[in-house]
């Protein structure tokens, strides 16, 4: 009996190790093949054509975002619409924003705002349009044509302050707009600051600063996230072979991932120092061609019983056996 009690205590005490695993996936726009490709978020290995070529009429995808409903929304630049796909299977659902709705012309980056609505860059009309996040119905020209000098918008992001930041490629600056009204606030990053020339994607990092992909200087520039002041070339010119950076995002591991459009790959850099790590997605892996924007999605943890849970299971089994043995002994001695 003492041995049984000791076994139960040991099984209960060792239950401190949690073996739950967190995984992620990387989705990359491949404009020249008219598809969205999926890669393992840990290894960079190709998984599949999550959205096959021309699915739902997709032509030249230039932006993507997962919505509150868990589905994937992709800008179809050549058809002037935003398409919606099942977030689990990649199957086409519908034209969430029909062609030309609200004057949409060559959509690029898109993002769901704090109000739950969808904000989309309309490149050829130099504005940001707002749509109902549930129905796709046009609401308004949130950032009106060339407001604040906007010319050639490529990417947008809501900042920690709740305001909207937009890259203006043809004026080489980052413009800031009121996140509730769309009114122009200021040139957050003035023209050419730090050598900014042809800004593409932008993202606020874990450190609160703003990172901007610069396609002409082949680098990623970092700016103070509060003042817009230039800090440094976080990823120096052509580091790791970077050529024509188009999209960038921080991964679940805290590192920075940059799509190198001219090299057809995705490069990984240390999220703290900017040092080159590796070609996370090798050149043309899975058919990747002229990659633009990219996004990570973390997958739900797979529940694996911890040692403590196994201990409880074992303890229950042992107690059952002990109970059975006691009852049997009483029956024999009766």
N, C-alpha and C positions, 0 to 999 in steps of 0.2 A: 504493500500500500504506500509506503514511504517513497518508493521509486516512482510510482505513478504520480504522486503529488509533485515531486521534484521535476518530472517531465513537463507537467502542466505549467509550472512556474517558469521554466526556461522558455517554453514556446510563447508565453505571454510577454516575457521581458525582451526578447529579441525583436519584437515587432516595432522597430524604429526606422526601417529602411523603406522608402517609397520608390517604387519602380515604374510609376506612371511616365509615359513617354509623350513629349510634345513634338509634333512634326509640322512642316510647312511646305507650301508649293509656291513656285514662282511662275507668273504669267507674263508673257512678253508679246507685244504687238510685232507682227512681221508684215509690214506694209507691202513689200514687193511680192509676197505670196498670198496676200489677202486672207490672213488667218491669225489666230492667237495660239501660241505654243505654250505648253506646260512643262515645267521642269521640277525635279526634286529640289526642295528648298534647302536641303542640307548638303547634298552632293553635287547639284547642278546637272545631274543626269537627265536626259530627255525622257519624258513620260509619253506624251501624245500631242496630236493636233487637237487641242481642247475645242477650238472652234475651227472646223475645216475650211478650206479655201472656198470663198464665195457663199458660205452658209448664210441663208437669209438675205442674200444679196450684198454681203459685206465686200466693200472695195476700199482698199488703202486704210486700214485701221490706224488711227493716230492717237487714241486715248482710250483708257479703260478704267473702270471703277466697280467695285462690288457695292451693291445697294443695301439699304436696310432690310430688304426682303431676302438677301442672300444670293440674289441673281447678279449676273455680270452684264454691265452696260458698256457698249463699245461704240465709239464714234466712227462712222463710215464716211470718210472724208470725200470720196469721189461721188457718193450718192446723196450727200447733204442730209444725213439722218443719224439718229442714234438707235442702235439695235439692242434688244435685250435677249439674253441667253440664260438657260437654266444653270444656276451656279454649281450644281453637282454633276450634271451630265454634259453640259455644253450645248445641249439641243436648243435650236432657235425657238424663241417664244413669240416675239412680235417686233414691229417697228414702234418702239416706245415713243420716239419723237419722229413723226413722219417727215419725209423729204421737204425741206424748205420751210417747215413750220416756224412762224415768227420771224422769217427772213434768214433762217439758218443757212449759211453758205460756207462750205468747207470746214466742218467742225473739227476741232483738235481736242485739247485736253478737256476733261469734265470732272466735276466733283459734286458730291452731295454736301450741301451747306448745313450750318447749325440749325436752320429752320426746317430741314428735311427735304428741301427742294433741290432740284438738279441744275447746276450752273455749267454752261457749255460755251467754250470759245468759238466764235464765228470768225474765222480768219479773214475771209475776203471782205467782210463788212466792218472789221476792226472793232468788235464789241463783244460783250459777254451777255448771253441770253439766259433767262431764268425760266424753268419749267416746273410744273407741279410734280413733286417727287413720287406721287402715287399713280397719277393718271398720264403724265407726260404732256398735259395741256400747257400751251404757251402762257406765261404770266406777263413778262415784260422784258424790255431791254434794260437789264440791270446796270450794266456799264454801257452807256450810249456810245455811238460811233465816234472814235478818236478822242474820247473824253480824256483830258489830261495829256493829250498828245499820243495816245495809244496807237501804235502802228506796227502791224504784223505780230499780234499776240500769239504765243505758242503754248504757254502753260499758266496754270493758276493754282493757288492754294490759300486756304484760310489760315491765318496765323494765330499764334497764341493769344493775341489781343482781340481776336474775333473779326479782324478786318481782312479784306481780300487783296492778295498780291498777285500781280500779273506781269509776265515777261513781255517786253516790247522789243521785238527783235530788230526792227528797222531803226530804232532810236537808241539801241544799246543801253536800256535802263530797266529798272524794276519799278512799277507804279503801284501805289497803294490806294485802295478805295474803301469807303465806309462799308463794313460788313452787313449793315442793315438796310442802307439806302442806295448803295452803289455810287454815292457822290465821291468825286476825286478828292483825295487828301493831299498827297505829295509824291514827288519822285523819291521813293524810299531809297533806291540806289541810283544816284545820278548817272547820266550818260557817261560811259567809258570808265567809271570808277573801278580802280584796280585792274584796268585793261579790259573791262567787259566789252565783248564784241560778238554779236549774234547770240544772245542768251536763249537757251532752249528750256529745259525743264528746271524746276526749282523745288526745294523741300526744306522744311525746318528740321534740324537735326536734334538728337537727344540732348545736346548742350544748349538748345534754344536759339542757336545761330542759323542763318539762312545760307543754304548751299545752292549754287547755280551752275548748271552745265553750260559751258561756253564752247560752241561748235567751231568758231573761227580760230581761237587760241588753243584748242584741244586740251582744255583743262577744266577743273571744277574750282570755282572761286567761293570763298567764304566771307560772309558779311555779318556784322553784329546784328543779332535778331531784334534788338530794341531800337538802335539808332540808324542802322543801315551802313555804318562805316565799314570800309574795307578792312579785313583782317589779314588774309593771306590767300595764296594759291594753294588750297588744301590738297588738291591733286595736281601736281605740276604738269607742264606741257608734255603731252604724249607719254606720260608715265605708264609703264606696262604695255605700251603700244597703243594707247588711247587715240582714236582717230574719229573725229566728228561725233562727240558725245551728244546724245539726244535725250535719253531718259535717265533718271537717277532715283534711287530710293534706299532707305536704310532697312536692312533685314532684321529678322528676329534675333540674330546674333550680335546686333549693334554695328555691323560693318556696312560700308557704303557700296552699293552696286550700281554700275554705270553701263548703259548700253553704248557700244562703240559701233555706230551705224556703218561706217566705211569698212570695218573689219568683220561685220556680221557676228559679233560675239558680245558677251556680257562680262565685264571685268569687276573684280572685287578688291576693295581697298580697306585698310584698317580704319575703323570708324572713329578712332581717337587721333591717330597720327597722319592718316592719309597715305601711308606707305602701301605700295602695290602688294597684293597677296597672290592672286592667281587669275587665270582665265576661268571664271566660274562656269560659264557656259561657253564651250569651245566654238571656234569659228564654224558657222553654218550647221551646228548641231541640230538635228531634227529638221533641217532645211531652213533654218533661220536666215532671213535675208533683209538687210537694212533695218535692224531693230530700232524701235522708237521707245514708247513708254512701257514701263514694266511695274508690276505690283506683286507683293507677297500676300499670301493668305495663310494664316495659321490654322491648322486642323485641330479638331477637338482631341483632348487627351484620350488615349486608349486606357481604359480602366483595367489594371492588372492588380490582383489582390496583393496588398503589402504583406510583409512577414507577420505583422500583428494580426491581419485578417486571417492568414493561414493558421496562426496560432489559436485564434478563437475557434476556427473550424475544427482543428485537431482536438482542442480542449473539449468541445462539445461531444466529439466522438468518443473520447476517452471516458468522459463522465458517464456516457451512455453504457459503455462496457462495464465500468465500475458498478453502476447501478444494477445492471443485469447480474453481475457476479454476486453482489450482496443479496439480491432477491433469491438467487439460486441456492446460496449457502443457507439462508434461513429456511428454505423449503426442505433442504436435506436434513437439517438439525431438528426440524419440527417433529 
